[in-house]
Amino acid sequence: MPVEDSRDDATLLRAHLAGDRDAFGILVGRHRDRLWAVALRTMGDREDAADALQDALLSAYRAAERFRGDSAVTTWLHRIVVNACLDRIRRQKVRPTVPLPEVDTTVAPASDREVRLDVQAALAQLPVDQRAALVLVDVYGYAVSEAAEILEVAEGTIKSRCARGRARLAGLLGYLRNPSASASVGSEREEGA
């Protein structure tokens, strides 16, 4: 259970720099679930996400004195997490998948599970920069300006990455809009064979 502390994020970061041994842990504890979720969705693998998050938090701990205060502390932390994930992806030279939220699949109908798997597979086909932008904006609801700060790119870049990613997903998942059409296409092929 996280330790309750009434200090705001910037105060905690300053306290960390002043030698408060608990301040950084409190700060991370306050935001760990969201940082973990971003790492997991970006990396697509629990072990890789855990490694990337660990790298990011170590970097943040060591680089706290370089925080300029131009953005919120949470934006700074998210930027470090995303950058650690992207660095790890580049080093591995793989195209990771983006996992779906953890849900009890015994409760969801089979069609819901199939759709989740289809969406997961489609997201895995996107370039990493488009996937990262979509995860931040469409999955976690960050404003375009916040996503731009986190990824350290212009807002227009986030908008174009999201637009290109959505367009590609629409092409990959278009059959979900009209499943009967794709079924009838398959049956027409069988009849013509």
C-alpha positions, 0 to 999 in steps of 0.5 A, a space after each residue: 500500500 503506497 505511503 500517503 503524502 500530501 506533497 505535490 509531485 514537484 515538491 517530492 522531486 525537490 525533496 528527493 534532490 535535497 536528500 529525502 530518501 523516501 520522496 522518490 519512492 512516494 512519487 513513483 508509487 503515486 504514478 506506478 500503475 499508469 507508468 507500468 501500463 504505458 510500458 506494457 502497452 508500448 513493449 507488448 511483453 511483460 518482461 520487456 516492459 518490466 525491464 524498460 520501466 526499471 531502466 526508466 525509473 533508474 534514469 529518472 532517479 539519476 537525472 532528477 536534477 535535470 528536470 527543468 520544470 517545463 512540464 508536469 513531473 508526470 509528463 517528464 516521468 512518462 517521457 522517460 518511460 516511453 523513451 526507455 521502451 523505444 530504446 529497448 525496442 530499437 536495441 532489440 530490433 523487433 516489432 513488439 505487440 501491444 497487449 490488451 488490457 488484462 481481463 477475465 476472458 472466461 466472462 467475455 463472449 468468444 467474439 469479444 476475445 477474437 476482436 481483442 486478439 484481432 486488434 492486438 495483431 493489427 496494432 503489432 503491425 504498426 510502426 513503433 512511432 505510430 503505435 506509441 502515439 496511438 497508445 498515449 492518445 487513444 488508449 490512455 486519453 492523453 491530449 495531443 499536446 501531452 503526448 507530444 511532450 512525452 514523445 518529445 515531438 511536435 503536436 503536428 507529428 502526434 496528429 499525423 502519426 495518429 491519423 496514419 496509424 488509425 488509417 492503417 488500423 481501419 484497413 486492417 480491421 475494416 471487416 469488423 464493421 461489417 462481419 457479415 460482408 466478410 463472411 459472404 465474401 468467403 462463401 462466394 469464394 467457396 461457391 465459385 471454386 
